[in-house]
Amino acid sequence: MHCSQVEKRKLSIGIAELQGEQLSEVINIIADSLHSVDPYSEEEIELDIDALDNETLWKLRQYVDGV
């Protein structure tokens, strides 16, 4: 199922509201998809939500909805 621009926007807002360990889990979900992301790096990560595949977007949506 394709993730719409509205859904991506809602997801972005939901991720922006997360803190600490919740954000760490988001990074882990993304790192599983984008192997170029190091989940243990202390550097700030800029996320291009349009670069994520639908499977990753839905995993993120489920996680954000659950917290």
Number of C-alpha atoms within 10 A of each C-alpha: 6 10 14 10 11 9 14 16 12 13 20 17 12 16 18 10 11 14 9 7 9 15 15 14 15 18 19 16 17 23 16 13 14 15 9 9 14 15 18 10 8 7 8 6 11 6 11 8 15 11 9 14 14 14 13 17 22 18 14 21 20 12 16 20 11 7 8
